[in-house]
């Protein structure tokens, strides 16, 4: 309770100063000054302090530029001589107002939202890198693990998605528990921020379709390009054994999913599609041509399996055709 009370007191003090700044300077709402106060301590303030001589020089150059072309224009050495001839009080009096304006411009430049896309991109890029390094140090020194996702709200921005985790376990959590990759979460959030819920749904649908198309192409290429001499006309997922293996001696190795071999069109999980795409692109899953001995053994095994199925079918048919024998004793 005491800690909460202290926080409340501090907030009241901050708000009091916020209202005072808004009343004195105007230009911005009170919320702008409140946010500026909270951010001020986190801003990199290593910039050089305003210099009175440079401020005075800037003032005099501005005056000279406003003079007519036939007017008397002082050069820098003359302006410098005039400055040196002034007393300290005169120098302060001549530059006080300009110094205040300069400090205000600097503060606005640091705190205000940047309008130039390139400048904003550079600022975001360098800041993200600095935050990433600080989070790495934090993880190393304290063991604290972190997750950082940076997105942009403006479609005209040059900035790209940025994700960072200080531990592989965080990525594993999203993959295993949510069945989704961290970058996909960032894409969905950004799509929602830019286009609302319709944009997020549309992005998810489009990304799933693109993954399916890419995976189908990878599997098709693996079948035809990797086996050019025996390339079948097209893929047949449902009857792969009969249409492909029986005719061409090709077998599938290292299928990554728990379900049987099927077209990516039947898969709805982005995680499964991503795994499938990665496996085929890295050639971990592939179609292998069996040797003649292996192919003969495989055909023999298939024939035995077919004969066994026929026998089981006949046995079941014979059993069902026989009428059950039952004896009933009637009471006279």
Buried (B, 14 or more C-beta within 10 A) or exposed (E): EEEEEEEEEEEEEBBEEBEEBBEEEEEBEBEBBBBBBEEEEEEEEEEEEBEBEEBBBBBBBEEBEEEEEEEEEBEEEEBBEEBEEBEEEEBEEBBEEBBEEBEEEBEEEBBEEEEEBEEBBBEBBEEBEEBBEEBEEBBEEEEEEBBEBBBBEEEEBBBEEBBBBBBEEBBEBBBEEEEBBBBBBBBBBBBBBBBEEEBBBEBBEEBBEEBBEBBBEBBEEBBBEBBEEBBBEEBBBEEBBEBBBBEBBBBBEEBEBEEEEEBBEEBEEBBBBBBBBBBBBEEEBBBBBBEEEEBEEBBEEBEEEEEEEEEEEEEEEEEEEEEEEEEEEEEE
